[in-house]
Amino acid sequence: MNDALQPVSHPGVFAAGDIATVRDHPRPKSGVFAVRAGPPLEHNLRRALQDLPPVARQPQRHALALITTGDRHAIASRGDLALQGDWVWHWKNWIDRRFMRRYAIRG
């Protein structure tokens, strides 16, 4: 992928998330990086529909990783720092639920 989230071989296609690795900015496959690619992806899709050139983006370098290990326990890591415990799971659960509420269908 190039910096505009397009495959180098197919400039009319866009991708983000786990299926996409930006050539000049490789990042781990992580929900944080996938979610953060959403707004620039939308922006470039809209530009493509208007026959405008895409805009390059540079993804963030680091992100907090929160991984559930089971039994309401989780590990948090960022850079050289790592923490673990039940409290990390509660923190992750709160973050995840807050994020999902943004996309809930309201009746």
C-alpha positions as a printed NumPy array, in Angstrom:
array([[  0.   ,   0.   ,   0.   ],
       [  1.077,   3.537,  -0.543],
       [  0.576,   6.374,   1.948],
       [ -2.903,   7.043,   0.511],
       [ -4.06 ,   3.488,   1.409],
       [ -3.947,   2.257,  -2.184],
       [ -2.216,  -0.868,  -3.479],
       [  0.829,   0.231,  -5.46 ],
       [ -0.247,  -2.004,  -8.374],
       [ -3.917,  -0.901,  -8.356],
       [ -4.325,   2.834,  -7.683],
       [ -8.125,   2.685,  -8.095],
       [ -8.451,   0.404,  -5.048],
       [ -8.29 ,   1.372,  -1.367],
       [ -7.78 ,  -0.768,   1.737],
       [ -7.118,  -0.434,   5.461],
       [ -6.894,  -2.596,   8.554],
       [ -5.484,  -6.094,   8.79 ],
       [ -5.465,  -6.602,   5.016],
       [ -3.28 ,  -3.57 ,   4.392],
       [  0.359,  -2.891,   5.107],
       [  1.551,   0.581,   4.192],
       [  4.887,   0.076,   2.487],
       [  6.7  ,   3.037,   4.06 ],
       [  4.982,   2.747,   7.453],
       [  4.537,  -0.92 ,   8.438],
       [  2.609,  -1.345,  11.684],
       [  1.426,  -4.353,  13.693],
       [ -1.978,  -5.789,  12.832],
       [ -3.999,  -4.11 ,  15.548],
       [ -7.496,  -2.76 ,  15.924],
       [ -6.089,   0.605,  16.976],
       [ -4.251,   1.07 ,  13.684],
       [ -7.234,  -0.24 ,  11.69 ],
       [ -9.713,   2.108,  13.382],
       [ -7.417,   5.11 ,  12.994],
       [ -7.126,   4.394,   9.245],
       [-10.917,   4.715,   8.85 ],
       [-11.24 ,   8.52 ,   8.604],
       [ -8.351,   8.947,   6.096],
       [ -9.754,   6.031,   4.089],
       [-13.178,   7.678,   3.991],
       [-11.601,  10.993,   3.013],
       [ -9.725,   9.419,   0.102],
       [-12.767,   7.439,  -1.071],
       [-14.747,  10.686,  -1.212],
       [-11.908,  12.362,  -3.109],
       [-11.806,   9.468,  -5.585],
       [-15.554,   9.881,  -6.224],
       [-14.878,  13.54 ,  -7.057],
       [-11.975,  12.631,  -9.38 ],
       [ -9.52 ,  14.296,  -6.996],
       [ -6.136,  12.78 ,  -6.116],
       [ -5.869,  10.951,  -2.782],
       [ -4.108,  12.516,   0.184],
       [ -1.17 ,  10.732,   1.802],
       [ -1.29 ,   9.99 ,   5.513],
       [  1.261,   8.929,   8.061],
       [ -0.066,   6.56 ,  10.71 ],
       [  0.808,   6.997,  14.355],
       [  4.009,   5.246,  15.376],
       [  2.909,   3.548,  18.59 ],
       [ -0.322,   2.421,  20.149],
       [ -1.519,   0.933,  23.386],
       [ -2.147,  -2.803,  23.027],
       [ -4.802,  -4.291,  25.299],
       [ -5.089,  -8.067,  25.035],
       [ -7.601, -10.193,  26.938],
       [ -6.064, -13.407,  28.253],
       [ -9.293, -14.952,  29.566],
       [-11.121, -15.027,  32.87 ],
       [-11.471, -11.24 ,  32.884],
       [ -7.734, -10.707,  32.879],
       [ -5.734,  -8.672,  30.352],
       [ -2.312,  -7.369,  29.435],
       [ -1.552,  -3.789,  28.422],
       [  1.617,  -2.841,  26.617],
       [  3.036,   0.243,  24.978],
       [  6.677,   0.498,  24.075],
       [  8.759,  -1.042,  26.856],
       [  5.971,  -0.783,  29.447],
       [  3.727,  -3.774,  30.182],
       [  1.06 ,  -4.164,  32.848],
       [ -1.344,  -6.986,  33.615],
       [ -4.246,  -7.784,  35.864],
       [ -7.966,  -7.92 ,  36.3  ],
       [ -8.055,  -4.125,  36.415],
       [ -6.528,  -4.027,  32.903],
       [ -9.407,  -6.193,  31.659],
       [-11.945,  -3.774,  33.204],
       [-10.145,  -0.865,  31.551],
       [-10.137,  -2.653,  28.163],
       [-13.795,  -3.591,  28.556],
       [-14.696,   0.034,  29.295],
       [-12.748,   1.266,  26.236],
       [-14.277,  -1.387,  23.953],
       [-17.844,  -0.757,  25.109],
       [-17.441,   3.006,  24.803],
       [-16.179,   2.549,  21.238],
       [-19.022,   0.193,  20.28 ],
       [-21.671,   2.567,  21.671],
       [-20.671,   4.992,  18.918],
       [-21.994,   2.496,  16.374],
       [-25.08 ,   1.234,  18.202],
       [-28.359,   1.419,  16.331],
       [-30.723,   3.567,  18.278],
       [-34.433,   2.845,  17.959]])
